[in-house]
């Protein structure tokens, strides 16, 4: 990952990946649908229409692209 991106992610981590309380997650359900993904499944890919925002209730996600990886999101 380019040097200039790492401090930005560290500084904005809580804004990019907020931790929601269960009632907050429940309120979000009316805007989408519940889905599950197996470990290693690709959820979003460049050039494809993204399904929107993601809320992880359990487990973790990692974001990667060729050349760099964002640390695991738990």
MDTraj code that builds the backbone (N, CA, C; nanometers):
import mdtraj as md
import numpy as np

residues = "UNK UNK UNK UNK UNK UNK UNK UNK UNK UNK UNK UNK UNK UNK UNK UNK UNK UNK UNK UNK UNK UNK UNK UNK UNK UNK UNK UNK UNK UNK UNK UNK UNK UNK UNK UNK UNK UNK UNK UNK UNK UNK UNK UNK UNK UNK UNK UNK UNK UNK UNK UNK UNK UNK UNK UNK UNK UNK UNK UNK UNK UNK UNK UNK UNK UNK UNK UNK UNK UNK UNK UNK UNK UNK".split()
xyz = np.array([
    [0.0849, -0.1163, 0.0000],
    [0.0000, 0.0000, 0.0000],
    [0.0896, 0.1226, 0.0000],
    [0.0574, 0.2238, -0.0791],
    [0.1395, 0.3447, -0.0801],
    [0.1481, 0.4067, 0.0597],
    [0.2640, 0.4616, 0.0927],
    [0.2869, 0.5198, 0.2244],
    [0.1806, 0.6205, 0.2650],
    [0.1349, 0.7053, 0.1728],
    [0.0415, 0.8116, 0.2093],
    [-0.0968, 0.7585, 0.2454],
    [-0.1305, 0.6377, 0.2033],
    [-0.2630, 0.5830, 0.2302],
    [-0.2708, 0.5232, 0.3702],
    [-0.1639, 0.4615, 0.4180],
    [-0.1665, 0.3970, 0.5488],
    [-0.2024, 0.4923, 0.6628],
    [-0.1415, 0.6104, 0.6745],
    [-0.1806, 0.7012, 0.7830],
    [-0.3257, 0.7477, 0.7698],
    [-0.3730, 0.7649, 0.6479],
    [-0.5113, 0.8070, 0.6274],
    [-0.6075, 0.7013, 0.6782],
    [-0.5825, 0.5752, 0.6453],
    [-0.6693, 0.4677, 0.6920],
    [-0.6651, 0.4588, 0.8436],
    [-0.5469, 0.4696, 0.9021],
    [-0.5344, 0.4634, 1.0475],
    [-0.6095, 0.5790, 1.1135],
    [-0.5982, 0.6975, 1.0575],
    [-0.6622, 0.8151, 1.1159],
    [-0.8141, 0.8116, 1.1023],
    [-0.8653, 0.7511, 0.9971],
    [-1.0095, 0.7498, 0.9697],
    [-1.0745, 0.6139, 0.9916],
    [-1.0001, 0.5193, 1.0495],
    [-1.0504, 0.3825, 1.0646],
    [-1.1866, 0.3783, 1.1325],
    [-1.2027, 0.4500, 1.2445],
    [-1.3303, 0.4470, 1.3173],
    [-1.4449, 0.5065, 1.2369],
    [-1.4155, 0.6013, 1.1486],
    [-1.5194, 0.6589, 1.0635],
    [-1.5543, 0.5661, 0.9474],
    [-1.4551, 0.4976, 0.8937],
    [-1.4790, 0.4078, 0.7806],
    [-1.5431, 0.2770, 0.8251],
    [-1.5091, 0.2318, 0.9458],
    [-1.5553, 0.1034, 0.9951],
    [-1.6149, 0.1190, 1.1351],
    [-1.7295, 0.1870, 1.1469],
    [-1.7879, 0.2087, 1.2793],
    [-1.8363, 0.0777, 1.3412],
    [-1.8343, 0.0723, 1.4732],
    [-1.8880, -0.0423, 1.5462],
    [-2.0291, -0.0036, 1.5893],
    [-2.1268, -0.0791, 1.5421],
    [-2.2666, -0.0484, 1.5701],
    [-2.3203, -0.1381, 1.6799],
    [-2.4082, -0.0823, 1.7601],
    [-2.4771, -0.1601, 1.8632],
    [-2.5891, -0.2401, 1.7966],
    [-2.6318, -0.3529, 1.8566],
    [-2.7375, -0.4352, 1.7960],
    [-2.8636, -0.3578, 1.7545],
    [-2.9154, -0.2637, 1.8337],
    [-3.0334, -0.1899, 1.7885],
    [-3.0071, -0.1063, 1.6618],
    [-2.8841, -0.0557, 1.6476],
    [-2.8489, 0.0202, 1.5267],
    [-2.8468, -0.0705, 1.4047],
    [-2.7942, -0.1906, 1.4210],
    [-2.7918, -0.2868, 1.3116],
    [-2.9348, -0.3255, 1.2742],
    [-3.0196, -0.3478, 1.3728],
    [-3.1595, -0.3838, 1.3463],
    [-3.2306, -0.2752, 1.2663],
    [-3.2026, -0.1504, 1.2948],
    [-3.2656, -0.0396, 1.2197],
    [-3.2195, -0.0380, 1.0746],
    [-3.0973, -0.0830, 1.0495],
    [-3.0450, -0.0854, 0.9123],
    [-3.1101, -0.1937, 0.8265],
    [-3.1645, -0.2970, 0.8873],
    [-3.2210, -0.4085, 0.8116],
    [-3.3311, -0.3655, 0.7159],
    [-3.4022, -0.2590, 0.7460],
    [-3.5103, -0.2157, 0.6560],
    [-3.4566, -0.1596, 0.5236],
    [-3.3269, -0.1315, 0.5170],
    [-3.2674, -0.0762, 0.3950],
    [-3.2023, -0.1819, 0.3066],
    [-3.2039, -0.3060, 0.3498],
    [-3.1375, -0.4095, 0.2708],
    [-3.1885, -0.5467, 0.3046],
    [-3.1033, -0.6423, 0.2849],
    [-3.1398, -0.7799, 0.3150],
    [-3.0223, -0.8499, 0.3806],
    [-3.0530, -0.9533, 0.4557],
    [-2.9518, -1.0300, 0.5260],
    [-2.8906, -1.1326, 0.4305],
    [-2.7592, -1.1368, 0.4241],
    [-2.6889, -1.2336, 0.3400],
    [-2.5709, -1.2897, 0.4173],
    [-2.5315, -1.4084, 0.3800],
    [-2.4126, -1.4708, 0.4386],
    [-2.3156, -1.5051, 0.3270],
    [-2.1884, -1.4999, 0.3588],
    [-2.0840, -1.5313, 0.2624],
    [-1.9875, -1.6292, 0.3267],
    [-1.9408, -1.7232, 0.2488],
    [-1.8409, -1.8184, 0.2983],
    [-1.7036, -1.7526, 0.3002],
    [-1.6163, -1.8043, 0.3830],
    [-1.4790, -1.7531, 0.3890],
    [-1.4162, -1.7603, 0.2506],
    [-1.3549, -1.6503, 0.2089],
    [-1.2887, -1.6451, 0.0793],
    [-1.3768, -1.6007, -0.0358],
    [-1.5092, -1.5893, -0.0139],
    [-1.5989, -1.5413, -0.1201],
    [-1.5671, -1.3970, -0.1552],
    [-1.5690, -1.3659, -0.2828],
    [-1.5516, -1.2281, -0.3268],
    [-1.6894, -1.1626, -0.3219],
    [-1.6974, -1.0497, -0.2553],
    [-1.8243, -0.9799, -0.2393],
    [-1.8382, -0.8695, -0.3432],
    [-1.7300, -0.8017, -0.3737],
    [-1.7291, -0.6909, -0.4683],
    [-1.6090, -0.7067, -0.5604],
    [-1.6257, -0.6726, -0.6868],
    [-1.5145, -0.6777, -0.7814],
    [-1.5195, -0.5547, -0.8711],
    [-1.4036, -0.5072, -0.9092],
    [-1.3935, -0.3938, -0.9997],
    [-1.4677, -0.4240, -1.1289],
    [-1.5459, -0.3284, -1.1744],
    [-1.6198, -0.3442, -1.2993],
    [-1.7578, -0.4040, -1.2815],
    [-1.7901, -0.4517, -1.1616],
    [-1.9228, -0.5057, -1.1330],
    [-1.9993, -0.4077, -1.0449],
    [-2.1307, -0.4110, -1.0554],
    [-2.2137, -0.3252, -0.9716],
    [-2.2089, -0.3790, -0.8287],
    [-2.1717, -0.2932, -0.7344],
    [-2.1629, -0.3335, -0.5942],
    [-2.3025, -0.3378, -0.5326],
    [-2.3249, -0.4322, -0.4410],
    [-2.4564, -0.4418, -0.3783],
    [-2.4864, -0.3303, -0.2783],
    [-2.3910, -0.2465, -0.2466],
    [-2.4156, -0.1367, -0.1527],
    [-2.3292, -0.1501, -0.0294],
    [-2.3811, -0.1049, 0.0829],
    [-2.3069, -0.1088, 0.2083],
    [-2.3139, -0.2478, 0.2701],
    [-2.2169, -0.2783, 0.3558],
    [-2.2120, -0.4062, 0.4246],
    [-2.2064, -0.3822, 0.5737],
    [-2.2780, -0.4636, 0.6485],
    [-2.2719, -0.4615, 0.7940],
    [-2.2373, -0.6031, 0.8361],
    [-2.1252, -0.6193, 0.9030],
    [-2.0826, -0.7506, 0.9480],
    [-2.1300, -0.7716, 1.0904],
    [-2.2140, -0.8742, 1.1099],
    [-2.2639, -0.9040, 1.2442],
    [-2.1733, -1.0003, 1.3174],
    [-2.0981, -1.0799, 1.2442],
    [-2.0079, -1.1770, 1.3059],
    [-1.8941, -1.2037, 1.2092],
    [-1.7849, -1.2508, 1.2608],
    [-1.6725, -1.2817, 1.1738],
    [-1.5939, -1.1572, 1.1386],
    [-1.5234, -1.1661, 1.0284],
    [-1.4421, -1.0530, 0.9858],
    [-1.4356, -1.0503, 0.8342],
    [-1.3904, -0.9382, 0.7808],
    [-1.3724, -0.9207, 0.6374],
    [-1.2320, -0.8693, 0.6144],
    [-1.1753, -0.9034, 0.5011],
    [-1.0499, -0.8407, 0.4622],
    [-1.0699, -0.7862, 0.3216],
    [-1.0106, -0.6722, 0.2973],
    [-1.0215, -0.6063, 0.1678],
    [-0.8855, -0.6154, 0.1005],
    [-0.8856, -0.6627, -0.0223],
    [-0.7572, -0.6695, -0.0911],
    [-0.7744, -0.6413, -0.2385],
    [-0.6662, -0.5999, -0.2965],
    [-0.6572, -0.5774, -0.4393],
    [-0.5165, -0.6146, -0.4814],
    [-0.4913, -0.6253, -0.6055],
    [-0.3560, -0.6594, -0.6484],
    [-0.2587, -0.5537, -0.5976],
    [-0.1618, -0.5966, -0.5245],
    [-0.0572, -0.5057, -0.4805],
    [-0.0645, -0.4622, -0.3356],
    [-0.1827, -0.4619, -0.2739],
    [-0.1890, -0.4220, -0.1329],
    [-0.3152, -0.4767, -0.0682],
    [-0.3144, -0.4798, 0.0633],
    [-0.4269, -0.5336, 0.1391],
    [-0.4530, -0.4448, 0.2597],
    [-0.5798, -0.4176, 0.2867],
    [-0.6196, -0.3460, 0.4067],
    [-0.6289, -0.4487, 0.5192],
    [-0.5762, -0.4197, 0.6366],
    [-0.5830, -0.5178, 0.7457],
    [-0.7250, -0.5666, 0.7698],
    [-0.7370, -0.6873, 0.8213],
    [-0.8658, -0.7518, 0.8457],
    [-0.9575, -0.6625, 0.9274],
    [-1.0834, -0.6627, 0.8899],
    [-1.1846, -0.5847, 0.9610],
    [-1.2628, -0.6791, 1.0496],
    [-1.2593, -0.6567, 1.1779],
    [-1.3294, -0.7449, 1.2698],
    [-1.4395, -0.6696, 1.3401],
])
top = md.Topology()
chain = top.add_chain()
for i, resn in enumerate(residues, 1):
    res = top.add_residue(resn, chain, resSeq=i)
    for name in ("N", "CA", "C"):
        top.add_atom(name, md.element.get_by_symbol(name[0]), res)
traj = md.Trajectory(xyz[None], top)
